[in-house]
Amino acid sequence: MLTYTYMKIPPLDQLLGQALSLTLAYFLPIRPLIYAVLFLFFMDWVLGVWRSVKNRRKLTSYRFRKSVSKITTYIICIMSTWVMQKTFLPDWVPIAHLAAGYIAWTELVSIYENASDISNKELIKNLLALLKKNFDNYFKPQ
């Protein structure tokens, strides 16, 4: 007589939990990159709102939606370059880090522009002038 053994399928919530755990474990190494980009984005966002209030520009829901779209795109970009790096490229090609670096540079430039507009000063130009003055004074012949 033949006996059949049926495979017991785990409940859907257990399968989803396991899939989520595996996905999080896969993306765990890029967590610092995402945190750094989130921090720079948040700083840029705060300065952007401050700049808008200072210049009496309206804070609209459209502009806030653009911010959500921007950070979502940043995170998707970092995650997709991580998948490309791990799946198709050798480990010595850090394209996820390069992508995060490019995003960070873009945010830093935006932070500088916002801070310069808020303070009505060219901050980097003033900083470089101060450093040059101190450098010249330090190395001045006695």
GUTI-957696 format. One record per residue: residue number from 1; residue in three letters; chain; x negated, y negated, z of N, C-alpha, C in turn. Coordinates in pm, 1 decimal. Each point is the difference from the previous one (the first is absolute). Example, Ala and Ser with C-alpha at 12.3 -4.5 7.8 and 13.67 -1.06 7.14 Angstrom:
2
DRENVEX   resi   resn   chain        npx        npy        npz       capx       capy       capz        cpx        cpy        cpz
DRENVEX      1    ALA       A    -1319.0      569.0      780.0       89.0     -119.0        0.0      -90.0     -120.0        0.0
DRENVEX      2    SER       A       35.0     -105.0      -72.0      -82.0     -119.0        6.0       77.0     -109.0       73.0
This chain:
142
DRENVEX   resi   resn   chain        npx        npy        npz       capx       capy       capz        cpx        cpy        cpz
DRENVEX      1    MET       A      -83.6      117.5        0.0       83.6     -117.5        0.0      -88.9     -125.0        0.0
DRENVEX      2    LEU       A       36.7      -97.9      -81.6      -74.8     -124.6      -10.5       48.9      -99.9      104.2
DRENVEX      3    THR       A      -96.4      -66.4       62.9       37.1     -108.2       92.3      -62.1     -129.1      -53.1
DRENVEX      4    TYR       A       78.9     -101.3        8.2      -46.3     -130.8      -46.0      -34.6      -87.9      118.3
DRENVEX      5    THR       A     -110.4      -68.9      -13.3      -40.0      -95.8      102.6       14.8     -138.6      -59.7
DRENVEX      6    TYR       A       78.7      -80.2       66.5       22.0     -135.6      -48.5      -92.6      -96.7       72.1
DRENVEX      7    MET       A      -52.3      -93.3      -76.6      -85.2     -100.9       60.0       89.1     -103.1       66.7
DRENVEX      8    LYS       A      -32.1      -29.8      122.8       77.5      -98.7       73.1      -53.4     -138.8      -33.9
DRENVEX      9    ILE       A       86.7      -84.3      -50.0      -39.9     -135.6      -37.2       16.6      -89.5      121.8
DRENVEX     10    PRO       A     -106.8      -75.8       33.3       12.0      -89.2      115.8       99.3     -113.2      -27.9
DRENVEX     11    PRO       A       50.7      -60.5      105.3       94.8     -109.9      -18.6      -64.9     -117.1      -75.2
DRENVEX     12    LEU       A       83.4      -78.0      -65.8      -47.6     -110.3      -82.7      -77.6     -103.3       81.2
DRENVEX     13    ASP       A       46.3      -30.4      121.2      -70.7      -99.8       80.6     -140.3       47.5       36.8
DRENVEX     14    GLN       A      -18.1      129.4       19.5     -132.7       53.4       29.9      -89.8      -11.3     -122.9
DRENVEX     15    LEU       A       53.9       30.1     -117.8      -77.9      -12.1     -123.5      -39.5     -145.0      -25.3
DRENVEX     16    LEU       A       93.3      -91.9       20.5      -29.6     -141.5      -19.1     -104.8      -48.8       99.2
DRENVEX     17    GLY       A        9.2       47.6      125.0      -98.7      -37.1      100.8     -139.0       49.3      -36.5
DRENVEX     18    GLN       A       -8.8      122.2      -50.1     -129.4       53.9      -41.4      -55.2      -75.6     -120.7
DRENVEX     19    ALA       A       86.4      -34.1      -95.2      -44.8      -75.0     -117.7      -48.8     -138.8       40.6
DRENVEX     20    LEU       A       70.4      -64.1       92.1      -41.7     -132.0       47.3     -133.7        9.3       74.1
DRENVEX     21    SER       A      -16.9      103.7       80.8     -126.1       18.3       73.0     -117.1       20.3      -95.1
DRENVEX     22    LEU       A       19.6       80.2     -102.5     -106.6       23.4      -98.0      -32.4     -127.6      -77.4
DRENVEX     23    THR       A      102.5      -77.0      -35.5      -21.7     -125.0      -73.0      -77.1      -99.4       85.7
DRENVEX     24    LEU       A       39.1      -13.4      126.0      -70.9      -91.3       89.3     -144.5       43.4       20.8
DRENVEX     25    ALA       A      -23.4      128.7       12.2     -136.7       50.0       17.4      -84.3      -27.3     -124.6
DRENVEX     26    TYR       A       60.3        8.1     -117.1      -72.1      -25.1     -124.8      -44.9     -146.4       -9.3
DRENVEX     27    PHE       A       86.3      -92.4       44.4      -30.5     -142.3      -10.5      -66.2      -57.7      125.3
DRENVEX     28    LEU       A      -26.5       81.6       99.5      -60.1      -47.8      124.4     -135.1      -70.2      -20.0
DRENVEX     29    PRO       A      -87.7       45.3      -88.1     -129.9      -67.7      -14.7        8.5     -144.9      -51.6
DRENVEX     30    ILE       A      109.7      -37.9      -66.0        8.0     -136.9      -51.5       76.7      -92.3       93.9
DRENVEX     31    ARG       A       32.1       48.9      116.8       72.1      -82.3       97.7      -73.3     -130.6       31.8
DRENVEX     32    PRO       A     -132.6       -0.3       22.1      -67.3     -128.7       26.4       10.4      -98.6     -116.2
DRENVEX     33    LEU       A       -3.6       50.9     -122.7       14.4      -88.5     -115.6      137.6      -67.1       -1.0
DRENVEX     34    ILE       A      101.6       78.8       26.7      136.2      -53.8        0.3       17.8      -98.7      114.4
DRENVEX     35    TYR       A      -54.5       30.6      117.3        9.9      -92.9      112.9      -69.7     -132.4      -30.5
DRENVEX     36    ALA       A     -116.9        7.0      -62.8      -74.0     -122.4      -33.6       78.9      -84.8      -99.2
DRENVEX     37    VAL       A       55.7       64.0     -101.3       79.1      -73.5      -98.6      125.7      -57.3       65.3
DRENVEX     38    LEU       A       64.2       76.2       87.8      118.1      -51.5       70.4      -35.0     -121.1       86.3
DRENVEX     39    PHE       A     -114.7        5.0       67.6      -42.5     -112.5       83.2      -22.8     -124.3      -85.5
DRENVEX     40    LEU       A      -75.1       14.7     -109.3      -27.3     -115.4      -86.5      128.1      -52.7      -63.7
DRENVEX     41    PHE       A       89.9       90.7      -38.2      128.7      -42.4      -55.7       77.9      -80.5      103.0
DRENVEX     42    PHE       A        4.0       49.7      123.4       75.0      -69.5      105.1      -58.7     -138.5       26.5
DRENVEX     43    MET       A     -132.5       -9.7        4.3      -63.5     -130.1       21.4       32.5      -95.6     -114.7
DRENVEX     44    ASP       A       -4.7       49.4     -121.0       34.2      -82.0     -116.2      146.5      -41.5        5.0
DRENVEX     45    TRP       A       86.5       92.1       40.8      143.1      -29.2        8.3       26.7     -110.5      102.5
DRENVEX     46    VAL       A      -62.9        9.0      117.6       18.9     -101.6      104.0      -48.1     -136.0      -49.8
DRENVEX     47    LEU       A     -118.5       -3.1      -59.9      -51.9     -126.8      -51.3       84.5      -51.6     -116.9
DRENVEX     48    GLY       A       53.6       90.5      -80.3       87.1      -41.4     -110.4      128.9      -63.7       49.1
DRENVEX     49    VAL       A       57.8       57.8      104.2      121.1      -59.1       58.6      -33.8     -135.5       61.6
DRENVEX     50    TRP       A     -111.7       -7.0       70.5      -43.7     -126.4       60.7      -19.7     -107.0     -108.2
DRENVEX     51    ARG       A      -65.7       39.2     -109.1      -23.6      -93.3     -110.8      132.0      -46.9      -60.4
DRENVEX     52    SER       A       94.9       90.9      -16.0      130.1      -36.7      -55.8       74.0      -97.6       91.1
DRENVEX     53    VAL       A       -3.5       25.4      130.7       66.3      -89.8       95.4      -67.9     -136.7       -2.7
DRENVEX     54    LYS       A     -132.1       -0.9       -4.8      -74.6     -126.3       -3.1       33.7      -80.6     -125.2
DRENVEX     55    ASN       A       11.6       66.5     -112.0       28.9      -67.6     -126.7      149.7      -15.9      -26.4
DRENVEX     56    ARG       A       81.2       35.8       97.9      146.0      -13.1       -6.2       61.9       78.3     -116.6
DRENVEX     57    ARG       A      -53.7      119.5      -23.8       58.2       88.8     -100.5      101.5       90.3       68.9
DRENVEX     58    LYS       A      104.3       33.0      -71.5      103.9       85.5       57.2      -50.3      142.8       15.9
DRENVEX     59    LEU       A       34.9       58.1      112.6      -28.7      141.3       22.4      122.5       78.1      -46.5
DRENVEX     60    THR       A      -11.8       65.1     -113.7      113.8       69.5      -59.1      -15.8      150.6       13.2
DRENVEX     61    SER       A      110.9       69.1      -10.5       -3.5      146.2        7.2      -75.2       57.8     -119.3
DRENVEX     62    TYR       A        4.3      -67.3     -113.3      -73.5       46.4     -117.5     -149.9        4.2       28.3
DRENVEX     63    ARG       A      -51.6     -104.1       64.1     -143.5       -4.3       30.2      -38.2      106.2      103.2
DRENVEX     64    PHE       A       89.0       27.6       95.9      -27.6      106.2       97.1        5.0      137.1      -68.1
DRENVEX     65    ARG       A       92.0       18.7      -94.8        6.7      126.6      -74.1     -126.8       23.2      -79.7
DRENVEX     66    LYS       A      -56.8     -107.0      -55.2     -126.2       13.1      -73.5     -110.0       52.2       92.4
DRENVEX     67    SER       A        2.3      -42.0      126.1     -100.5       47.1       96.2       15.0      149.7       24.8
DRENVEX     68    VAL       A      123.7       45.7       14.3       23.5      142.8       22.1      -45.0       79.4     -122.1
DRENVEX     69    SER       A       31.3      -50.2     -117.4      -40.7       66.0     -123.1     -153.2        4.1      -10.7
DRENVEX     70    LYS       A      -63.5     -109.0       39.5     -146.2       -9.4       -8.8      -67.5      102.4       91.1
DRENVEX     71    ILE       A       41.7        9.4      124.4      -66.0       92.9       91.6       30.7      144.6      -37.2
DRENVEX     72    THR       A      119.2       25.2      -50.2       33.7      135.1      -45.6      -88.8       39.7     -117.5
DRENVEX     73    THR       A      -20.1      -92.2      -91.3      -87.5       26.5     -114.7     -142.8       24.6       45.3
DRENVEX     74    TYR       A      -47.7      -77.5       95.9     -135.1       19.5       52.3      -17.0      140.9       57.0
DRENVEX     75    ILE       A       94.0       41.8       81.6      -10.4      131.4       64.6        8.2      112.2     -103.3
DRENVEX     76    ILE       A       90.8      -13.9      -95.6       11.4      101.2     -105.5     -128.6        6.3      -81.6
DRENVEX     77    CYS       A      -60.7     -114.4      -26.8     -125.8       -4.1      -74.8     -109.9       74.8       74.6
DRENVEX     78    ILE       A      -13.4      -26.2      129.1     -104.2       67.8       78.7       26.1      150.5        6.0
DRENVEX     79    MET       A      125.4       37.1       21.3       32.5      142.5        8.9      -20.4       71.3     -133.7
DRENVEX     80    SER       A       38.3      -63.4     -109.8      -15.2       66.3     -130.0     -147.1       10.0      -40.2
DRENVEX     81    THR       A      -80.8     -101.3       33.8     -142.6       12.9      -30.2      -64.9      107.7       87.5
DRENVEX     82    TRP       A       51.2       18.6      121.6      -49.9      108.2       86.1       30.7      136.5      -63.4
DRENVEX     83    VAL       A      120.8       14.8      -53.1       36.2      126.0      -65.9      -90.4       22.8     -121.3
DRENVEX     84    MET       A      -22.1     -105.0      -77.8      -89.2       12.2     -116.0     -141.0       39.2       44.0
DRENVEX     85    GLN       A      -47.8      -65.8      104.8     -135.5       26.9       49.1      -13.7      144.1       45.8
DRENVEX     86    LYS       A       94.5       47.3       77.5       -9.6      134.3       56.4       29.9      109.8     -101.4
DRENVEX     87    THR       A       82.4      -30.4      -99.3       42.6      104.0      -93.4      -88.3        8.9     -123.6
DRENVEX     88    PHE       A      -32.9     -113.9      -58.4      -63.8        2.2     -131.1     -145.5      -46.0       -3.6
DRENVEX     89    LEU       A      -46.3      -65.6      103.0     -134.4      -57.4       -3.3      -88.5       62.9      106.4
DRENVEX     90    PRO       A     -130.3       -5.0      -22.4      -89.2       49.9      105.8        6.5      -90.0      123.4
DRENVEX     91    ASP       A      -40.8       53.4      112.2       11.1      -74.2      125.9      -85.7     -125.2        5.3
DRENVEX     92    TRP       A      -98.6      -13.8      -86.1      -86.4     -117.4        6.5       59.6     -120.2      -72.2
DRENVEX     93    VAL       A      118.5       13.4      -58.7       66.4     -111.9      -66.5      111.7      -50.3       92.0
DRENVEX     94    PRO       A      -26.8     -103.8       80.2       98.7      -44.3       99.9      100.1     -101.7      -57.0
DRENVEX     95    ILE       A       82.6       42.1      -97.3       88.5      -98.4      -62.6      107.4      -50.7       95.1
DRENVEX     96    ALA       A       37.4       78.6       98.7       98.3      -49.0       97.4      -59.8     -115.4       80.0
DRENVEX     97    HIS       A     -126.3       11.7       36.4      -67.4     -107.7       71.9      -19.5     -121.8      -89.3
DRENVEX     98    LEU       A      -30.2       23.8     -126.9      -14.6     -111.7      -93.6      132.4      -73.1      -19.7
DRENVEX     99    ALA       A      108.1       75.5      -12.1      132.2      -61.8      -16.3       36.4      -80.6      124.7
DRENVEX    100    ALA       A      -22.9       58.5      117.3       29.3      -71.7      125.1      -89.4     -122.8       13.5
DRENVEX    101    GLY       A     -124.7       10.3      -43.9      -90.4     -115.3        4.2       46.8     -111.9      -91.0
DRENVEX    102    TYR       A       47.4       35.2     -117.6       51.8     -101.6      -91.4      123.8      -68.5       59.2
DRENVEX    103    ILE       A       88.6       78.8       56.9      120.3      -55.9       63.6      -40.3      -89.9      116.1
DRENVEX    104    ALA       A      -96.3       45.0       80.5      -45.3      -80.2      114.6      -60.5     -131.9      -47.8
DRENVEX    105    TRP       A      -79.1        5.0     -106.0      -59.7     -123.1      -53.5      109.0      -95.9      -47.2
DRENVEX    106    THR       A       99.8       52.2      -67.8      111.9      -83.1      -46.5       70.0      -66.5      117.6
DRENVEX    107    GLU       A       24.2       75.8      105.4       65.7      -56.1      118.3      -89.0     -103.2       68.8
DRENVEX    108    LEU       A     -130.4       25.9        6.2      -91.8      -97.4       61.7       -1.5     -132.0      -76.8
DRENVEX    109    VAL       A        2.1        7.0     -131.5        4.5     -122.3      -80.6      129.8      -75.5       27.9
DRENVEX    110    SER       A      109.8       72.3        8.7      128.4      -63.2       29.4        1.0      -61.2      140.2
DRENVEX    111    ILE       A      -59.9       69.1       96.8      -10.8      -54.4      136.4      -80.4     -128.7       -2.1
DRENVEX    112    TYR       A     -111.2        0.5      -73.2      -82.7     -120.7      -11.0       79.1     -114.9      -62.8
DRENVEX    113    GLU       A       72.7       27.8     -107.2       78.9     -104.8      -66.0      105.6      -56.0       94.1
DRENVEX    114    ASN       A       69.5       88.0       71.6      102.7      -46.4       93.8      -61.1      -82.0      112.6
DRENVEX    115    ALA       A     -109.7       48.4       57.1      -64.6      -71.7      111.1      -54.0     -134.5      -46.1
DRENVEX    116    SER       A      -54.9       -5.6     -120.1      -50.8     -126.5      -52.8      113.0      -99.9      -22.3
DRENVEX    117    ASP       A      112.8       47.9      -49.8      113.4      -89.0      -22.6       59.6      -48.0      131.9
DRENVEX    118    ILE       A        7.2       88.1       98.9       55.3      -38.4      130.3      -87.4     -105.8       65.9
DRENVEX    119    SER       A     -132.0       18.2       -7.4      -91.6      -91.8       67.7      -39.6     -119.9      -86.7
DRENVEX    120    ASN       A       39.6        0.4     -126.8      -37.3     -105.3      -95.1     -151.2      -14.1      -13.5
DRENVEX    121    LYS       A      -72.6      110.8       15.2     -146.0       -1.0      -10.6      -43.8      122.0      -80.0
DRENVEX    122    GLU       A     -108.7      -16.4      -69.9      -62.6      112.9      -68.6      -88.6       70.5      102.5
DRENVEX    123    LEU       A       51.1      102.7       61.7      -68.1       62.9      112.8     -135.2       60.0      -37.3
DRENVEX    124    ILE       A       -8.1       71.8     -109.1     -126.3       64.3      -37.7     -103.9     -106.2      -35.6
DRENVEX    125    LYS       A       41.9     -102.3      -72.2      -93.8     -107.3      -36.6      -55.4      -66.6      126.0
DRENVEX    126    ASN       A       87.4      -27.4       96.1      -44.9      -61.8      125.4      -90.2       94.5       79.3
DRENVEX    127    LEU       A       33.4      128.3        0.9      -81.6       98.1       71.9     -138.6       10.6      -62.1
DRENVEX    128    LEU       A       -5.4        6.1     -132.5     -129.3        8.0      -66.7      -82.9     -125.8       24.3
DRENVEX    129    ALA       A       63.6     -116.4        0.7      -72.6     -124.8       28.6      -54.8        1.7      142.2
DRENVEX    130    LEU       A       78.3       47.5       95.3      -44.3        8.5      139.1     -117.5       97.0       14.1
DRENVEX    131    LEU       A        9.7      115.0      -65.3     -108.7       97.8        6.1     -127.7      -56.1      -63.0
DRENVEX    132    LYS       A       14.2      -69.9     -112.6     -116.7      -58.7      -65.9      -64.2     -105.7       89.7
DRENVEX    133    LYS       A       82.5      -81.6       63.0      -52.3     -104.6       89.6      -76.9       62.8      115.9
DRENVEX    134    ASN       A       57.6      101.1       62.9      -66.3       67.6      111.5     -124.8       74.0      -46.8
DRENVEX    135    PHE       A        5.6       59.2     -115.5     -115.1       71.0      -55.9     -113.3      -98.2      -27.2
DRENVEX    136    ASP       A       34.2     -113.2      -61.8     -102.9     -100.8      -29.9      -60.4      -55.9      128.3
DRENVEX    137    ASN       A       81.4      -25.5      101.7      -49.5      -51.6      127.9      -88.5      102.5       71.4
DRENVEX    138    TYR       A       34.6      125.7      -11.5      -74.0      104.2       68.2     -138.6       18.2      -60.5
DRENVEX    139    PHE       A       -8.8       -8.9     -131.1     -126.5       22.5      -67.5      -71.7     -130.3      -36.7
DRENVEX    140    LYS       A       42.7     -111.4       56.5      -65.3     -127.0      -28.3     -141.3        1.2       58.6
DRENVEX    141    PRO       A      -97.4      -46.2      -79.0     -136.8       -2.0       54.5       -9.0      -93.4      121.1
DRENVEX    142    GLN       A      -74.9       39.1       98.7      -11.1      -78.1      123.9     -110.0     -100.5       -9.9
